Amino acid sequence: MMPMPALRPWIADVLLLRPDSALPLVHLPDAATALVYRRLGTGGGELRVVGPRSRASYHPGKELPLCIRLRLRPGATRAVLGVPASELRDEAVPLTDVWGARAGRLENRLDELTDLGPILRSVEAALFESLPNATVPSDRLLREAVASLSTTYGRVGALAPRLSVSERHLRTLFTDQVGLSPKRFARIQRVRRVLAGAGSAGWARLASDAGYYDQSHMTADFHHLMGASPAAFHAGRLPATTPCAA
């Protein structure tokens, strides 16, 4: 699903999730910060902010009546939520920790709704109201760096000189606005390309297409971020699950 037009400069995508209690809950590495609303079995719901995930995690399955995830674009976290992405890395916190009482009032409004459409529109309206103005994010440097590191040709070492900035400045920019170092961002993007292409071609071809030196390089990087080899993960042989943090 796409967010409402006015939010598209800040929101990358909207996804309706359908967790299944019979299947492990897999959280993939993700460079995006997300806002999640989930309706609990008790009838009430909660809003949580999920920061950038530097590695995959695996948890016991759960079944939820409703779960909506809105993923922010890189660099949009501070404008939309009011906090730097660096404070949210590998964290999942209640929105009340970020917005305070305003988040509690929004949760109460959402709990009174039953249909997906009105729930999503209410969340989007609250996000739009939180923006200081309706202008499009204008950090050209960050946009160009994200675009470069999201392709197979993006190389961290060569990127700073090409953008006419120091590597230190580039690291500081990414850490604050994206929540990850440029190198970690690029590694996550490559692994996600492998995940998206798994089964469509041989592993050696996927490694080349994703920008790895060779298949062994891909396997080592994939295992570091995912906790399993590409072949094992694709076959469903996942690491042991651990309970979600409270």
N, C-alpha and C positions, 0 to 999 in steps of 0.2 A: 504494500500500500504506500501511496505517496502522501506526505504531509500537505496541509493546506498551502496554497501558493505563497502566502505572505511569510511562511516559515521555511521555505525551501532553501534560502541561503544559509540557514543554520542547521536544519534537520536533514540528514542524509536519507533515511528511510524509516518506515513504520512497519512493524511486523506483529502479526497476531500469532502468539506462541501457543502450542497445545501440548503441554507436558503430559507424559504417560507414566503412571506409577510403575509400570512393568519394565520400563527402560531406564538405564542410567541417565542422569542429567549431565550433559557435557557442555561446559563453557569453554569455547575456543579462545585462543589468544585474539585480542581485538584492540586496535589502536583507538577505537572510538569510546567516548563516554556515552552512557545511555541512561534514559529515564524509563523505569519500568513500573507499570501499575499491575498488580495482581490481586484478583479477588480470591479470598481464602475460603476454605470449606465452612467456616463459621458464618459466612454471609458478608462480613466486612471486607475491606480491602486495604492495601497499603501501597504507598509510593516509595520507591527506592532509587537511589542514584548508584549506578554501577560504573566505576571508573575504568580506565584502560587496563586491560589484562595482559600482563607480560608473558604469561604461560597458561596452558590449558589446565582446567580442574575438572574433577569427576565426582559426582555426588549421587546418592541414592535417588531413584526416581520419585516423583511426586505428581499428583494429579490436581490441577487447579481449574476451577470453573472458567476463569478468564485470566489472560496474561497478555499485556500489550507492551511492546518495547519500541521506544523512539530513540534512534541513534543520532547523536550530534555529529556534525562535520568537524574535522580537525580544526582546532583553534576557536571553536564556538562555545566551549564550556564556560569561560568566564562571562561572556556576554549573556548567555541564556540562564546560567545557574548562579552567577555571582561569585564563583570561587575558581582559582586556577586549577587546571587539570592535574597539575603535579600533586595536589593534596588528595587526589582521588585514586591515584594509581594502585591497582590491586586491592581496592576497597569497594565494599557495597554497603552504603549507609542509608538510613531513612531520610527522605527528603526534608523531614522536620529538622534534621541536624544542619541543613543548609539554609532552608527558608524559614524555619521556626513555625510560629503559629499559622502563618499563611498556608503552609503545606497541610497542616491539620484541618483547616477549613476546606481546602480543596478535597482532601480525602473524604470528609463528611459529605460533600456534594456528590462525589462520585459514587459513594455507597448507596445513595438514594436512586441511582440510575440502574437500569437493567439491560439496555441495548448498547451494542458496541459503538454505534455511530455517535450518540450523545455523549458517551464516556470519552471517546477520542476527541470530539470537538471541545469538550470542557478542559481536557488536559492541554490541548493546543492553544486554547484561548488564554490559559494561565501562563503558558510559556511566552506567548506573544506579549502579554502585559508586562512580563518581567524584563523585556528588552528595554534598554535606555532610550532607543529610538528605532525607527523602522528602516535604517540605512543598511545596505549590504556590507558585510565584513570586507575590509579593504586592504588587508595585509598582503600585498603582492608577493613579498619575499616568502612568507609561509606557504601561500598557495602554490608558488612555483616549486618550492622544496618538496612539498607533499606530492605534487604531480610527478616530479622526477623520481622520488624514492618509491613511488607506487608502480613503477614500470620496471621491466627487466633490465633497463639500461641505467637505472639510478645507482650510483656508487657514492657512498658517503664521502670518501676521501677526495673525490674530484668535484663534489657538488659545491662546497664553500667557495673555492676560487672561481667557479663558473658564475656564481651568484654575486661575486665581488664582496664577500664578507669573510670574516675569520671563522675557523671551525668552532672556536669558543662561542662566538655570537650565535652560530647556528645551533649548537647544543643547548644554549640557554633559551633560545626561542622555542625549540621543540619541547624541552623539559617543562617550561612554564605553560605553553599554550596547548600542547598535545598531551603532555604527561609522560612522554617517553623520550629517550635519546633518539637522534636520527638513526643510529645503527639498529637499535631495537625496533624502531618503526619499520625500517626496511626489511628486517628479518621476519617480522610478523606478516608483512604484506606478501613476501615470497612464500611463506608457509601456507597462507590462505589461498594463494594461486594454485599451489599443489593440491590442497583440499578440494578446490573447485573443479580441478581437472582430473581428479582420481577416477580411474576406470575408462577415461576417454582415450588414453594413449599409454604406452609403456613408461615405466618410471624414468628411464634414461631420457626419453623425449620430454617428459614433464620437467625434469631437472634442468634441461637446456632451456626450455621455454620460460621457466621461472627465473632464470638468470644465475643458476648455480654453476660452479666450475665443472662439476661432474655429479654422478648419481650418489657417490659416497658422501660428498659435501652436503647434498640435499638430505640424505638419510640422517646424518649427524645433526644437522640444524633442526630438522623435523622432530627428531627424538628429544632434543634439548627443550623445545617449546611444547611438545605434545605428550611427552612421557612414553611414547611408543614409536615404532618405526612406521613409515608410510604404509607398508604392506599389512602390518598387524592392525593398524587403526582402520584401514579400509575393510579388512576382514571382520571387524567387530571385536578384536582381541584388545580390550581397553585396560588401562591400569585400574587398580582397585579403587573403589569409591570411598570417599570420606564424607562425614556429615557436613552440611553447610554450616559456616560460622554463624553464631547468633547475631 
